[in-house]
């Protein structure tokens, strides 16, 4: 294929001399440049944009290979640029399609795995994790974080100061006060998050620490000046915390309830979009619908969206040894990287109550509402009816109906029951003889007061009928009928209570 030899915009270079943009082939033939065109032959321009496609990259550590002594998944392998470091009483292996980290009981022991691939933009980390127990001084962290350096020499100056040597680093005095993680300590020290105390440009970085030994040397990993993380610590299987940090300054750790990390484990999700970060989790189970719960969300102190971040898995014991060993099982760790490609629609009017967005639903599925006590909405008013009586009454006899509890809750209590029908009480009676239909109400279902009564009226072509519509303000109501001076030969009394 011929390469671009020269490219000169068309312009006059003298009398009768012009050059056209293009290139010369190895054979000396000049080929004029051609415009970019779309599939229809139209030139690409500001009015006809070049089409673009958003891509997705998925990297998953499945821990499929069996290893008795190491994490050997390609995502974390040295051959692919990854790193796995184990110190103190920690032990790591792979079995049954999972990574298995056993903490042991030595203080400040660590397991730190870093992925070879990096990720940036809109990134989602999803992992399946099981903890055999939750105990004080045993900590388990999943992070997306940047890397300052690995295998860096450190010198402990005193119990509150440690200096890390990194030739060629780019930090300056302007970075003093910012925080990073110090981890994978090969010798004495306490892994954790520490602030920069001073910087020697291109030579070393000194951190303020606490509780360290008075002296010592070794090698460590410096990481997480920018990060998003979730930490499982403490004694409860359903607690954790999450945090995010930009250029050394954190948003602040937030404690949250999490799905239980006991067997069969939880699905933990860190979801960064470039404009916010969300933490979700759910119990590992087969369900017909997604079962992830949103726990928290933030839109500040986010890592820069164009900064490459690594996936870190970090287990570390506290400076006080845990009382017993914990097994951390990671079924998978999956990272999804998506293009941060915003979509803007031009020529769209502002939406509102007077200008709603039109929506057409194609192939809409049928939706069924499950049973519940809460009334969210009805296509028809909810109610209940009773066939109170059809027994004829003697002269001047009275029928008293059953008490109806229309509120189904005590006084001063909000309606919250599916058996609340307090909107309206309707009752009607029909007979071949005249009489009086009445309604009584009660506050306590013991003392009754007659609140309405209606004398039946003759109906052309029929007998005598009466109806009462009552809007109750007391909890209990009942209906009744008092016959006139003549024995009935037919009688019907019925009522309905309406919820809306």
Secondary structure, DSSP 8 states (H G I E B T S, - for coil): -----B----EEEETTEEE-SEEE-TTS-EEE----B-TTS-B--SSS-------EEEEEE---S-BSSS---GGG-GGGT-EEEEETT-EEEEETTEEEEE--S-TT-EEEEE-SS-B-SEEEEEEEEEES---TTEEEEEEEEEEEEEEEEEEEEETTEEEEE-TT----GGGTT-EEEEE--SSSS--EEEEEEEEETTTEEEEE-SS--SSEEEEEEEEEEEEEEEEE-SS-TTEEEEEEEETTEE---EEEE----STT-EEEEEEE-SS-EEEEEEE----SS---EEEEEE-SS---TTS-BEEEEEEEE-SS--SS--EEEEEEEEEEEE-------TT----BTTB------SS---------SS----SS--EEEEEEE-----TT-EEE---EESS-S-TT-----TT---SEEEEEEEESS-EEEEEEEESSSSS-EEEEEEE-EE-TTS-EEEEEEE---SSEEEEEEEE-SS--S-EEEEEEEE--
